[in-house]
Structure formats: C-alpha cells, structure tokens
Amino acid sequence: MQGRLRRLLRAPPPRNLLCRVLSSSPTGCGGGGGGGGGGSVAVKQVTRGNLAEALEELRVRVREAAFVGLDLEMSGVTSAPWRDTFELDRADVRYLKLRDSAERFAALQLGVCPFRWDPAKSAFVAHPHNFFIFPRKELASDGSSHEFLCQTTSIDFLAKYQFDFNTCFREGISYLSRAQEEEALQKLNLLHQGRTAASSTTSEEDIDMPLNSAADILFTERMKMNFKEWRDMVVSKPMADSHLSGNIKCTLGQFQTVFFKMRPAIMLNGFSSHQLKLIQQVLRKNFRDLVYVCTFGEDDTSAKRVVYSDTDEDKILLMKDVQEDVLKNRESRVKSAIGIRHVIDLLSSEKKLIVGHSCFLDIAQVYSKFVGPLPSSIKEFALSIHKIFPHIADTRHLMSANQTVQKLMMKKSKSLSSAFSLLCPLSAEKPSDLAPVRIEVEGDETMSSCFISGAKHEAGYDAYMTGCVFAQLCTYLDIKFEQLSSQDNLATNTKLQRHINSLSPSWNSGTVLDLSTGMERPDPGYMRRYPLAVHDNIVLIWGFLSKVKPKEIKDCICKVFGPGSVTSIFAIDSTAALVQFKKQESVNDFLDLKAVLERTDSAISIVHPLSTILEGGQTRAAKYDTYRDICSSSESKYLFADQAEAVCTNSKNQLQENIDDDHISGVRQSILDGVGLTSVNKGDGTKSGSKNHDDADVTCLDILGILHDRRALSGRRV
C-alpha cells in the first residue's frame, strides 16, 4: 500500500498542468521556488531503462546550450574525521585527502542541466536531468565486484531529503571509465592474438583425454558414427538439398542441420562440458573436414556447432572469421558497458562551459569514476582535467569576484541552497537594482512519467539551482545576455574569462587552483582562522592520552621553549595534533628533546614539563612530511593514531621519528656524566646559565643546551 501511494505521489501532473506550471514562471528565476524546494521544476529522471533515449535528447540540448550545470550526489565525503581538509593542510596533503574521498565513495547521482539562451523570450531555457548511478559489474572479465564506502551521516542526509535508494541500486546506470575500457579492449586483443596463434599450434585442448570409463568409450563411438553419418549425408547431397532437408536422422537421435557462414553445420545442444571435450577429441582424431566452433551471443551465452569444411584453406578462413566475430562481439559488449560515461564524453566533446558549486570534489569524482585513477599530484590532476573540460566555472568562487555579492552574502552560508534563496527569490524582487535573469524549465514533447518535481539535494535539481545562481552572478559581472545568440558558448565571453578555471580545492583552503596551469594562489577574500601555516615549522604529535587538550599541549611546550614559541596548535582528532613553532629550529629541538627524555633513566625523564604529552609511553612525533605520508596511505583507520601506527610499522625511520640514534645516545651519556653548557637560548630570547649538575638537577633547558652544543660540534667537524 505504501509503495502504491508513493508511486501516486511521485507521478507527474497531467501534461496541460505541467506545461502551465513551467510556462508561468515568475519574473525572477522562473520556477525557482524560494527555498530551493523545487515544487514547480520538472526534472527528467534517467535510469538504465531510458538511458539511450535520454542521451539522444541530451545531445541536442547540450549542443544548443550556452552553459551546463553539473552536480553529483555521493555515498560519503570523508572516511575518517582526520581525512577532512584542514586550514593548516599543505596543498599536496589536501589533495591526498580529496583523492581518498573520490576513490573510496560512490557517485550515486549525476545532475546535468543544459541552459540555452532564447533571444525571443529573453530568457534561459533549462533542461534538468537526474541520472541514477550504480557501479554494477557488467563484464565477465571485469574481475571482482566493485566496492565503495558509505558514510552514515551522508546516507542519513540523503534519506532526509527522500533520496530514492531503491531506484539507484536496482535501476542505476553502470559505467566503465576510459581507463577500464582501454584495459578491457587490450585484454580482448591479447586473447584474440593468443587464439589466432594457438590455431596453428598445439594447444592444451588438443591433448587427448584418456577414456577411463565404459560410458566415455560408448559415447565417443556413438558420436563417431553419428558424425560420419551426417558428414556422408552432407557430401552425398547438393548444398541446396541439404539446406532444404532441415533435419537428418542419426543413430543417437536427431541433429538439427543449420548453415553457419554459408557452410552446413549442426548445433550441439544438451551436452555436458565433459562430453563436449570428448566430441572435440573425436573430431580432431577422425574428421579432417569437421570443425568444432564455439561462438558467443550478446548476452555472453555460448553456442556450440560442428561445421563442415572441405579443405584446409577453407578451415583456416572459417576459424579466422569466427575469431574476428568473437572479438567484435566482445568489443561491442565493452562499448555497451560504458553506460553513464557517455554523458561525460558528450560534455567533454562539446567543450561547453561547465558550472558547479564548490565543485572540486565533484570534478575529482568525475575523473575517478569516468576517466581513470586520479593523478598523484594536484598539478597533474588540474592539467589533466583541463584537457577534458577546458572551461569550468565555480559559483562559490564567483561569489567573491564582486563586492556587491560579497556584501549580500556577508554573514550568510555560502552553500548552494543559501545562494539560490538569496539570488533567485520566488518573487520578482531581487536584492539589487539589477534586472533579474528569467529562466524557464522545459520538458520534452512526451512529458512522460520519467519527469518528476525536482527536490533540493537531488543532483538534477541541484544542477539546475547551480545554473540559476550562475546566471544571476553573471549580471553582477556586467554580462549582457541580450547580446548572446542561441548558439553562443559563454566560455568565450571576455568578461567571464578571468573567472573561469579557478577552483577552490576546499572551503577552508584559502587558495584558488588555476586549472590551466595547475598552480595555486592565495584567495584574497578568504578570512583565516589560524596564522598562515609554515609547514617546515610544524610538528605532528600523535598517540597521547585522549584526555589531553590542545591548550595543555601548547602550555607544556611553551614552558620549555618560551611563551611565544608556539604560534598555533590544531587538533586533528582526539589522538593527534599539529603544532606550529615560531622558529624552524624548534622542530628538531622538540623531536630530539622528546627522544632524550624517553630514553634517559633519571629523574628528569619522570618529572618535566613535557610529561603531560608523553604520559602513557605511546606518544609519537615527527615532521610534517610524515603527516603527508600517513595521509597518502591506502590504510583506513578511524583514529589518526591507529592510522599512523599502521603506516609507520612498515617504515622504521618514521617510527623512530626521524631521530639520529648516535646523536641521542651521545646526549644521554652527557647527561649521565653531568656535562652541561655555559648557556642556552630560551624561547623568549633570554639565556639560562648551565653548569655541571647532579642527575636530579638536570632540566629540559640543560638537555637543549647539550643538543645545541653537539650539533655545533658536529658542524665544525664537517
């Protein structure tokens, strides 16, 4: 009953009502629906059942479009809290986190909305499409089934907005990436070449099978008699008469005579795989003019035949034709498995302006799922995606391109729904003196049941909202749509050029990535929460007790290095933190001091300012590059400390925290011998006197002094 009610509720309104709703859009942002509810926007729902039809219609819409809105819905964003992007992340680390997200999570919906400028209406005409995606296994040679992660918060979020999981999993469109397609075709070519070579040499199938049972002996003798009787009938009668005879009676029953590539043949139905091997052996040993042939249909089902071929030359031609047919059939299967990637290939080939909102992760998902494995560096990724989509605009970046928009969005969320509500209100009133851009939504001629009312956080409707926001933002850039023809591509507009191909890698990166060069630059409109990161001055600490808070870590470090020695501290999660020192040399001082304290059997190893961090004996520390290596690992642990230990177990130098054991042993011996320096610089610039101490009188400053002294001595020796 609930399923029936749901279908009734989701059914489209009558055609005349739908047309009236779409044509009576308000002056502002036709059919917008103030809060993004999507009550009057018809979105075409595309599954594997109507993909071919939708593609044909979409090709026309994209070719006519001035730009195309794009959006994805995914099964998750971060596989662990520490995988989230942080303001202190270096560009390469941030990319590693985004790459991990794109590779681990699935794309569940693809929203595509072409926007065509209609000069007669002085309005954009939008055609939103919502493609359901599911990565099912389509090729038998495609190894194991696909796997992906689901983040519970993301799934709960989609369910809150009535995401149709049943349609996604049952009717979602599968796909092959370009790399997967190329790999599958290469496998087929190698297999074809191998079979061609095997046809002229002895293969494993040519080895005689021992007839160990009376049943095998009886079966082979009967088949020999049946094949001889059938072959004699074919030879004794003209080809035309054999074709008309249809069936020939044999001792074992009835062989159905057919024609295969203009040659008489019989179908082998109802035999086991063992019997088929015995049949091949009978033919090979007793009949030079009968050939066993196996072909495959579109559904990958096989058909076995025995074909009459009267000469060796004809037999070679027959097998060549069969092998080429098998290759063409498999290639056709590979092409049909491309699925939803046809949409991406269409957008790429038409080179239209692609518009997204905070779309870096969306673009990374598109690359990972439909192009191939993501490149190792962000620069390589940027240059690669630029070749596929030469024109990309990010509406979130465009919001910072105009001071009026910045003022409008001040103290407001930069989310898509917030921008849509502000810039595309339901009423004709707009929060500026600029004339609003009219946008209408148009369905196809049939108004079939695949059209439903769009909803927020559905990829097709979000793509529509993104395009509406973009159109309104263009008015603030003084772009006159009235000067556009119906075939113009907005990517060529001179006023828009400097804002295209500039993407923020994440909302808190504080940078903008230029896709055309692969270089990042500071975002002047970004307001930082933390001091600018100097990554050579950062120490990664993990494994301390969960009760230790970031402020406590900072306080105990400052007791040793001085009150201004730490500029910022950032908690990665409850088990790890990044500490940025004011001076770069403090990084080595901290790592060396920690190592000495942990390896010295004296009072200072128990009572010292860093005991808060080192309590429990599991605390580790390393330079920032170790943080990058941990983030790049394919390991996936929920807590950062567990992730770090899993990664560092296989890397002894990182587990030892980049420490020179000989250096630390020398310092430890100096402490035991009571050797100290005359003075040591503190973090606040003052100096502390030092002399020979008893073991109990040694302080952290004394140890730092010895460390500095040994480094200086080592430098002079070099």
VOGU-3710 file (C-alpha; in Angstrom, 3 decimals, decimal comma):
1> mqgrlrrllr> 0,000/0,000/0,000  2,804/2,402/0,885  4,606/1,612/-2,393  1,421/2,312/-4,383  0,870/5,587/-2,538  4,479/6,611/-3,146  4,111/5,984/-6,889  0,913/8,060/-6,975  2,576/10,910/-5,123  5,626/10,827/-7,427
11> appprnllcr> 3,581/10,571/-10,607  3,754/13,642/-12,852  0,821/16,017/-13,131  -1,264/15,952/-16,302  0,536/17,364/-19,303  -1,515/20,546/-19,578  -0,965/21,328/-15,879  2,774/20,704/-16,113  3,091/22,939/-19,142  1,142/25,683/-17,400
21> vlsssptgcg> 3,349/25,476/-14,314  6,534/25,650/-16,338  5,418/28,444/-18,616  4,116/30,663/-15,829  7,421/31,046/-14,063  7,887/34,216/-12,033  9,894/37,051/-13,444  12,776/36,407/-11,076  14,142/32,925/-11,542  11,386/31,032/-13,291
31> gggggggggs> 10,212/28,038/-11,340  12,849/28,626/-8,702  10,923/28,032/-5,542  12,318/30,383/-2,906  13,997/27,975/-0,539  15,099/25,510/-3,141  12,155/23,228/-2,633  11,781/22,674/-6,365  7,975/22,478/-6,272  7,495/23,631/-9,889
41> vavkqvtrgn> 10,622/22,351/-11,642  10,262/19,179/-13,726  13,463/17,096/-13,640  13,917/14,205/-16,056  14,776/11,003/-14,175  17,163/8,765/-16,123  17,864/5,104/-15,314  19,360/2,275/-17,356  15,894/1,667/-18,809  15,669/5,023/-20,624
51> laealeelrv> 19,352/5,982/-20,933  19,555/5,589/-24,722  16,502/7,777/-25,287  17,691/10,395/-22,782  21,160/10,542/-24,375  19,749/11,336/-27,798  17,685/14,193/-26,376  20,579/15,431/-24,192  22,963/15,639/-27,168  20,676/18,184/-28,804
61> rvreaafvgl> 20,244/20,168/-25,579  23,971/20,327/-24,834  24,873/21,427/-28,380  22,390/24,301/-28,085  23,448/25,268/-24,558  25,319/28,404/-23,504  26,471/26,537/-20,379  25,721/23,340/-18,464  25,075/22,997/-14,718  26,687/19,958/-13,078
71> dlemsgvtsa> 26,255/18,299/-9,686  26,853/14,922/-8,013  25,407/13,145/-5,003  27,851/10,764/-3,315  27,745/7,979/-0,736  30,093/9,921/1,548  32,747/12,612/1,813  35,356/11,561/4,396  36,310/8,047/5,507  37,503/9,315/8,924
81> pwrdtfeldr> 37,355/12,662/10,767  41,074/13,256/10,233  40,556/12,830/6,472  38,638/16,108/6,429  40,506/19,068/4,951  42,046/21,497/7,458  43,204/25,061/7,096  46,748/24,016/8,062  46,899/21,362/5,327  49,560/21,806/2,693
91> advrylklrd> 48,348/21,698/-0,908  49,671/18,167/-1,524  48,124/16,845/1,714  44,780/18,470/0,936  44,764/16,836/-2,486  45,595/13,432/-0,986  42,537/13,731/1,259  40,276/14,768/-1,615  41,670/11,960/-3,765  40,961/9,448/-0,988
101> saerfaalql> 37,347/10,641/-0,852  36,841/10,438/-4,618  38,312/6,933/-4,781  36,552/5,401/-1,764  33,000/6,729/-2,144  30,494/6,130/-4,931  28,740/8,649/-7,147  25,019/7,839/-6,750  23,503/10,578/-8,931  24,765/12,804/-11,717
111> gvcpfrwdpa> 22,863/16,020/-12,358  23,201/17,678/-15,770  21,227/20,786/-16,718  21,869/22,497/-20,092  20,873/26,188/-20,220  20,010/27,581/-23,671  19,551/31,297/-24,268  16,325/32,069/-26,130  16,539/35,574/-27,673  12,821/35,586/-28,490
121> ksafvahphn> 11,898/35,079/-24,826  14,910/36,979/-23,433  15,296/34,069/-21,052  17,317/30,954/-20,439  15,574/27,646/-21,085  16,758/24,876/-18,747  16,540/21,095/-19,184  17,449/19,411/-15,863  18,364/15,705/-15,978  18,912/13,425/-12,994
131> ffifprkela> 20,936/10,274/-13,759  20,903/7,440/-11,215  24,264/5,640/-10,988  25,221/2,241/-9,618  28,603/0,579/-10,351  27,396/-2,957/-11,052  29,639/-5,483/-12,779  28,821/-5,549/-16,489  31,715/-7,548/-17,974  32,509/-11,158/-17,111
141> sdgssheflc> 36,224/-10,359/-17,443  35,963/-7,418/-15,039  37,489/-9,255/-12,058  35,807/-8,878/-8,682  32,716/-6,800/-7,983  33,041/-3,088/-7,275  33,235/-1,907/-3,672  32,620/1,507/-2,159  32,234/3,091/1,260  29,073/4,620/2,702
151> qttsidflak> 29,331/7,385/5,297  26,382/7,103/7,668  25,943/10,859/8,003  25,814/11,253/4,196  23,328/8,404/3,753  21,166/9,800/6,556  21,331/13,240/4,914  20,192/11,842/1,547  17,408/9,838/3,200  16,210/13,019/4,945
161> yqfdfntcfr> 15,644/14,549/1,501  13,829/11,442/0,158  16,684/10,065/-1,950  15,359/7,054/-3,907  17,849/4,345/-2,928  15,724/1,571/-4,480  15,860/3,172/-7,920  19,564/3,877/-7,502  20,540/0,315/-6,600  18,101/-1,511/-8,892
171> egisylsraq> 17,951/0,759/-11,942  21,105/2,863/-11,600  23,299/3,127/-14,684  26,647/1,367/-14,538  29,790/2,581/-16,276  33,323/1,921/-17,439  35,961/4,610/-17,107  38,151/5,386/-20,083  40,999/3,508/-18,421  38,765/0,478/-17,729
181> eeealqklnl> 37,528/0,469/-21,314  41,082/0,605/-22,650  42,172/-2,202/-20,324  39,215/-4,395/-21,324  39,907/-3,875/-25,047  43,598/-4,661/-24,546  42,676/-7,921/-22,815  40,404/-8,833/-25,701  43,100/-8,082/-28,291  45,658/-10,171/-26,392
191> lhqgrtaass> 43,150/-13,003/-26,096  42,365/-12,752/-29,807  46,051/-12,795/-30,732  46,608/-15,774/-28,450  43,765/-17,723/-30,034  44,993/-16,862/-33,506  48,463/-18,132/-32,637  47,035/-21,237/-30,976  45,045/-22,130/-34,092  48,299/-23,007/-35,887
201> ttseedidmp> 49,954/-24,785/-32,966  49,034/-27,444/-30,451  47,012/-26,098/-27,532  46,069/-27,682/-24,222  42,700/-28,619/-25,712  44,498/-30,721/-28,375  45,854/-33,119/-25,751  43,986/-36,431/-25,827  41,743/-37,245/-22,891  42,056/-40,780/-21,546
211> lnsaadilft> 38,845/-42,815/-21,895  38,712/-44,219/-18,387  35,116/-45,368/-18,290  32,871/-47,541/-20,400  30,463/-44,610/-20,689  33,162/-42,432/-22,289  34,125/-45,196/-24,709  30,498/-45,840/-25,671  29,794/-42,087/-26,053  32,796/-41,460/-28,328
221> ermkmnfkew> 31,962/-44,418/-30,556  28,351/-43,337/-30,944  29,367/-39,749/-31,718  31,866/-41,014/-34,275  29,089/-42,958/-36,031  26,658/-40,005/-35,854  29,153/-37,505/-37,233  30,162/-39,900/-40,035  26,530/-40,468/-40,984  25,832/-36,716/-41,003
231> rdmvvskpma> 29,025/-35,890/-42,926  28,243/-38,564/-45,546  24,740/-37,171/-45,980  26,123/-33,644/-46,485  28,730/-34,807/-49,005  26,327/-37,011/-50,958  23,644/-34,348/-51,430  23,890/-30,945/-53,138  24,149/-27,925/-50,816  20,668/-26,727/-51,711
241> dshlsgnikc> 19,134/-30,139/-50,959  20,955/-30,282/-47,621  19,620/-26,841/-46,732  16,076/-27,912/-47,551  16,311/-31,172/-45,659  16,465/-29,340/-42,326  16,896/-32,385/-40,094  18,865/-35,575/-40,585  18,048/-38,699/-38,578  21,025/-40,205/-36,713
251> tlgqfqtvff> 21,526/-43,243/-34,520  21,746/-41,161/-31,287  18,712/-39,065/-32,065  18,346/-36,038/-34,267  20,929/-33,425/-35,256  19,453/-30,128/-36,441  21,216/-29,074/-39,632  21,792/-25,340/-39,948  24,025/-23,114/-42,013  26,882/-21,236/-40,405
261> kmrpaimlng> 28,788/-18,729/-42,569  27,468/-20,383/-45,732  28,596/-23,851/-44,556  26,451/-26,787/-43,351  26,598/-27,290/-39,586  24,865/-28,956/-36,663  24,041/-27,465/-33,287  25,380/-29,203/-30,186  22,713/-28,739/-27,542  22,304/-30,570/-24,267
271> fsshqlkliq> 25,856/-31,843/-23,859  27,918/-31,506/-20,705  31,314/-29,783/-20,737  32,998/-33,195/-20,407  31,040/-34,562/-23,354  31,928/-31,511/-25,444  35,624/-32,169/-24,798  35,147/-35,775/-25,917  33,359/-34,520/-29,055  36,291/-32,231/-29,877
281> qvlrknfrdl> 38,641/-35,188/-29,463  36,522/-37,350/-31,773  36,509/-34,634/-34,459  40,233/-33,966/-34,140  41,225/-37,641/-34,454  38,706/-38,843/-37,044  37,374/-35,973/-39,196  39,632/-33,533/-41,011  36,642/-31,873/-42,673  34,560/-31,265/-39,481
291> vyvctfgedd> 35,375/-28,291/-37,238  34,202/-27,592/-33,693  33,134/-23,928/-33,372  32,036/-22,021/-30,243  30,509/-18,544/-30,583  29,058/-16,078/-28,060  25,879/-14,035/-28,242  25,139/-10,521/-26,964  24,211/-11,860/-23,529  27,523/-13,777/-23,424
301> tsakrvvysd> 25,747/-17,143/-23,844  27,665/-19,632/-25,969  26,550/-21,671/-28,970  28,453/-24,819/-29,987  28,442/-26,188/-33,523  30,134/-28,724/-35,729  30,774/-27,162/-39,142  31,601/-28,944/-42,389  34,682/-27,500/-44,129  36,019/-29,490/-47,068
311> tdedkillmk> 39,552/-28,024/-47,408  42,324/-26,909/-45,082  42,279/-23,443/-46,654  38,564/-23,123/-46,031  39,029/-24,319/-42,450  41,618/-21,580/-41,818  39,281/-18,940/-43,270  36,398/-20,254/-41,135  38,349/-20,086/-37,861  39,636/-16,617/-38,721
321> dvqedvlknr> 36,081/-15,411/-39,311  34,923/-16,979/-36,043  37,719/-15,384/-34,024  37,051/-11,968/-35,561  33,330/-12,306/-34,806  34,098/-13,187/-31,196  36,395/-10,168/-30,935  33,783/-7,824/-32,438  31,107/-9,210/-30,131  33,274/-8,695/-27,037
331> esrvksaigi> 34,236/-5,198/-28,190  30,550/-4,416/-28,603  29,918/-5,650/-25,050  32,661/-3,353/-23,781  31,184/-0,376/-25,636  27,716/-1,064/-24,264  29,134/-1,225/-20,721  30,327/2,409/-20,951  26,909/3,444/-19,669  26,701/6,797/-17,868
341> rhvidllsse> 30,166/7,752/-19,107  28,548/8,608/-22,436  27,200/11,723/-20,694  30,697/12,784/-19,565  32,116/12,100/-23,033  29,345/14,250/-24,521  30,117/17,192/-22,224  33,824/16,820/-22,958  33,432/16,643/-26,725  31,133/19,673/-26,900
351> kklivghscf> 33,583/21,763/-24,789  30,764/23,743/-23,201  31,188/25,835/-20,074  30,625/23,509/-17,087  29,246/25,240/-13,985  29,390/23,753/-10,479  29,179/24,942/-6,895  32,189/24,151/-4,664  32,775/21,579/-7,354  36,388/20,464/-6,830
361> ldiaqvyskf> 35,312/17,176/-5,217  32,601/16,697/-7,856  35,187/17,096/-10,611  37,550/14,712/-8,800  34,713/12,167/-8,588  34,021/12,547/-12,310  37,703/11,926/-13,078  37,984/8,933/-10,729  34,820/7,217/-11,942  34,768/8,067/-15,644
371> vgplpssike> 38,348/8,829/-16,687  40,730/6,708/-14,618  42,836/6,619/-11,445  43,431/10,108/-10,089  46,939/11,509/-10,726  49,460/11,594/-7,892  49,744/15,397/-7,687  47,248/18,230/-7,730  49,080/19,933/-10,597  48,879/16,836/-12,762
381> falsihkifp> 45,189/16,490/-11,882  44,463/20,120/-12,802  46,193/19,858/-16,169  44,522/16,527/-16,945  41,014/17,716/-16,114  41,635/20,907/-18,115  42,146/18,775/-21,236  38,821/17,027/-20,636  36,799/20,082/-19,578  38,607/23,198/-20,850
391> hiadtrhlms> 36,010/25,573/-19,346  34,828/25,189/-15,724  33,251/27,862/-13,532  32,699/27,573/-9,771  29,797/29,689/-8,466  31,306/29,761/-4,968  34,447/31,361/-6,393  32,348/33,776/-8,468  30,647/34,991/-5,287  33,947/36,526/-4,205
401> anqtvqklmm> 34,551/38,164/-7,580  32,140/41,048/-6,969  31,953/43,326/-3,926  28,175/43,689/-4,158  27,733/39,925/-3,977  30,218/39,746/-1,117  28,130/42,232/0,851  24,936/40,341/0,074  26,482/37,061/1,233  28,131/38,578/4,307
411> kkskslssaf> 27,397/36,516/7,428  25,414/34,071/5,282  26,199/30,493/4,417  27,977/30,012/1,101  26,003/26,829/0,445  24,149/26,348/-2,832  20,681/26,498/-1,273  21,565/29,707/0,589  22,923/31,373/-2,572  19,875/30,209/-4,547
421> sllcplsaek> 17,437/31,601/-1,971  19,213/34,960/-1,954  19,954/35,431/-5,659  16,962/33,600/-7,142  13,950/34,525/-4,990  10,473/33,303/-5,849  9,152/36,837/-6,055  10,195/39,312/-8,687  12,065/41,358/-6,126  15,825/40,940/-6,181
431> psdlapvrie> 18,265/42,318/-3,570  19,803/44,767/-6,048  18,871/47,220/-8,776  19,971/44,789/-11,500  17,256/43,279/-13,683  16,833/39,573/-12,858  17,562/36,894/-15,436  14,465/34,971/-16,479  14,813/31,183/-16,517  12,202/28,723/-17,743
441> vegdetmssc> 12,195/24,940/-17,460  11,119/22,974/-20,492  10,217/19,296/-20,736  10,254/17,152/-23,881  7,334/16,569/-26,218  6,068/13,434/-24,497  6,002/14,689/-20,885  6,386/11,033/-19,928  6,382/9,559/-16,431  10,167/9,966/-16,156
451> fisgakheag> 9,562/13,642/-15,257  9,025/14,386/-11,575  9,127/17,532/-9,492  12,712/18,316/-8,504  13,868/18,435/-4,889  16,794/20,010/-3,072  19,832/17,707/-2,774  18,776/15,738/-5,803  21,637/16,021/-8,305  19,430/17,068/-11,237
461> ydaymtgcvf> 17,707/19,816/-9,286  20,968/20,978/-7,682  22,472/21,263/-11,167  19,503/23,448/-12,095  19,963/25,612/-8,966  23,680/25,947/-9,751  22,897/27,216/-13,244  20,323/29,695/-11,901  22,832/31,093/-9,375  25,466/31,345/-12,107
471> aqlctyldik> 23,134/33,252/-14,429  22,323/35,794/-11,695  26,006/36,153/-10,749  26,826/36,959/-14,365  24,633/40,059/-14,175  26,903/41,378/-11,385  29,844/40,914/-13,780  28,023/43,141/-16,291  27,450/40,306/-18,771  24,627/41,209/-21,166
481> feqlssqdnl> 22,757/38,064/-22,156  20,668/40,052/-24,636  23,768/40,164/-26,831  24,017/36,376/-26,928  22,846/34,311/-29,859  21,199/30,960/-29,244  24,435/29,162/-30,226  26,927/31,225/-28,197  29,164/29,499/-25,650  29,564/31,639/-22,543
491> atntklqrhi> 33,089/30,284/-22,076  34,250/32,715/-24,766  32,818/35,788/-23,019  35,671/38,218/-22,299  34,176/39,470/-19,004  33,924/35,928/-17,705  37,302/34,684/-18,923  39,349/35,633/-15,861  36,897/33,857/-13,545  36,875/30,559/-15,460
501> nslspswnsg> 39,022/27,550/-14,464  39,576/28,900/-10,947  38,511/26,381/-8,292  38,943/26,366/-4,537  40,249/22,905/-3,555  38,166/23,118/-0,361  36,114/25,672/1,526  38,940/26,260/4,037  41,969/26,030/1,742  42,359/29,799/1,426
511> tvldlstgme> 43,660/29,216/-2,090  42,415/29,105/-5,662  43,655/26,483/-8,136  44,173/27,567/-11,745  43,239/24,516/-13,816  45,012/25,841/-16,900  48,410/25,985/-15,160  47,990/23,686/-12,161  49,238/26,430/-9,836  47,579/27,595/-6,613
521> rpdpgymrry> 47,379/31,201/-5,486  46,060/32,803/-2,290  42,365/33,658/-2,221  42,243/37,365/-1,243  38,664/37,078/0,013  39,362/34,245/2,443  39,340/35,045/6,182  41,818/32,812/8,017  41,068/31,317/11,434  44,679/30,304/12,067
531> plavhdnivl> 48,013/32,008/11,362  49,441/31,272/7,926  50,940/27,782/8,010  54,720/27,432/7,715  54,925/23,689/7,232  58,662/23,400/7,954  57,840/24,722/11,431  55,138/22,123/12,143  55,457/19,008/14,279  52,947/16,160/14,135
541> iwgflskvkp> 52,212/14,584/17,536  50,021/11,516/17,996  49,298/8,763/20,472  48,976/10,912/23,599  46,223/10,238/26,125  42,776/11,295/24,886  42,205/13,465/27,970  44,982/15,855/26,865  43,587/19,011/25,262  45,314/21,192/22,624
551> keikdcickv> 45,743/24,066/25,068  47,501/21,741/27,539  49,884/20,610/24,797  50,681/24,206/23,912  51,187/25,206/27,557  53,632/22,402/28,388  55,690/23,051/25,223  55,842/26,772/25,972  57,184/26,014/29,460  60,298/24,614/27,758
561> fgpgsvtsif> 60,646/26,714/24,617  59,230/30,008/25,878  55,810/31,674/25,917  55,900/32,792/22,263  57,448/29,636/20,844  54,192/28,074/19,575  52,158/30,146/17,106  49,251/27,720/16,710  48,074/24,228/17,546  45,429/22,273/15,656
571> aidstaalvq> 43,705/19,115/16,886  43,481/16,538/14,086  41,274/14,369/16,287  41,333/13,214/19,928  44,575/11,290/19,338  46,723/13,704/17,289  47,612/17,376/16,823  49,703/19,645/14,618  51,928/22,106/16,489  53,411/25,091/14,634
581> fkkqesvndf> 56,541/26,624/16,178  57,638/30,183/15,685  61,129/29,045/14,665  62,057/26,204/12,366  64,959/25,002/14,577  62,464/24,374/17,372  61,120/21,410/15,397  64,399/19,474/15,681  64,846/20,652/19,272  61,457/19,286/20,243
591> ldlkavlert> 61,962/15,918/18,496  65,447/15,481/19,981  64,354/16,558/23,452  61,422/14,142/23,388  63,693/11,288/22,318  66,221/12,045/25,095  63,546/12,276/27,772  62,056/8,935/26,737  65,456/7,172/26,733  67,025/8,638/29,848
601> dsaisivhpl> 66,732/6,757/33,136  66,812/9,700/35,511  64,514/11,977/37,461  64,195/14,343/34,506  62,602/11,517/32,499  59,732/11,420/35,003  59,281/14,993/36,182  59,498/17,511/33,355  57,131/19,964/31,556  56,522/17,598/28,629
611> stileggqtr> 55,249/14,801/30,870  51,669/15,830/30,023  52,272/14,867/26,385  54,498/11,852/26,972  52,408/10,216/29,691  51,449/6,669/28,776  54,594/5,981/26,755  52,762/5,783/23,391  53,296/9,349/22,194  54,995/9,731/18,800
621> aakydtyrdi> 56,140/12,842/16,958  57,514/13,570/13,503  57,927/16,300/10,927  55,161/17,401/8,576  56,264/15,144/5,712  55,349/12,141/7,847  51,828/13,574/8,071  51,739/13,636/4,277  52,932/10,012/4,063  50,274/8,893/6,537
631> cssseskylf> 47,552/10,664/4,530  48,776/9,087/1,290  48,470/5,534/2,624  45,702/3,219/1,449  45,205/2,174/5,066  41,911/3,378/6,508  41,711/3,623/10,294  39,139/5,748/12,077  41,553/7,253/14,640  44,629/9,048/13,386
641> adqaeavctn> 46,921/7,415/15,961  45,871/3,963/14,719  46,388/5,069/11,112  49,850/6,448/11,911  50,956/3,287/13,683  49,686/1,094/10,832  51,628/3,164/8,301  54,776/3,660/10,363  55,092/-0,029/11,236  56,370/-0,531/7,706
651> sknqlqenid> 58,731/2,460/7,858  61,331/2,240/10,610  62,797/5,685/10,088  59,376/7,278/10,585  58,642/5,107/13,615  61,870/6,401/15,126  60,599/9,896/14,408  63,499/10,985/12,171  65,941/10,811/15,093  69,697/10,159/14,841
661> ddhisgvrqs> 70,260/7,381/17,391  74,007/8,105/17,744  73,267/11,763/18,393  70,681/10,956/21,070  72,940/8,361/22,700  75,698/10,962/22,963  73,348/13,445/24,607  72,112/10,798/27,019  75,680/9,955/28,006  76,470/13,635/28,534
671> ildgvgltsv> 73,519/13,864/30,920  74,712/10,841/32,856  78,203/12,330/33,002  76,794/15,631/34,250  78,173/17,642/31,351  76,459/20,970/30,535  76,993/24,119/28,532  77,617/27,581/29,887  74,327/28,931/28,467  71,351/28,062/26,288
681> nkgdgtksgs> 68,908/30,313/24,457  65,332/30,151/25,735  62,336/30,693/23,545  61,834/34,232/24,838  65,361/35,278/23,802  66,869/35,186/27,295  69,663/32,834/28,309  69,813/30,366/31,135  73,097/29,598/32,872  74,230/25,988/32,951
691> knhddadvtc> 76,921/24,086/34,795  77,661/20,531/35,832  74,616/19,079/37,536  73,759/16,137/39,621  71,443/13,730/37,851  68,402/15,022/39,699  69,185/18,650/38,861  69,212/18,242/35,067  66,486/20,313/33,362  64,984/20,349/29,872
701> ldilgilhdr> 66,971/23,523/29,188  70,178/21,682/30,083  69,310/18,951/27,627  68,592/21,523/24,919  71,932/23,119/25,656  73,730/19,811/25,222  71,801/19,179/21,992  72,822/22,577/20,609  76,425/22,002/21,673  76,671/18,617/19,970
711> ralsgrrv> 75,101/19,976/16,784  77,596/22,854/16,730  80,481/20,454/17,366  79,267/18,136/14,626  79,046/21,117/12,257  82,633/22,206/13,000  83,910/18,685/12,369  82,225/18,625/8,993
//
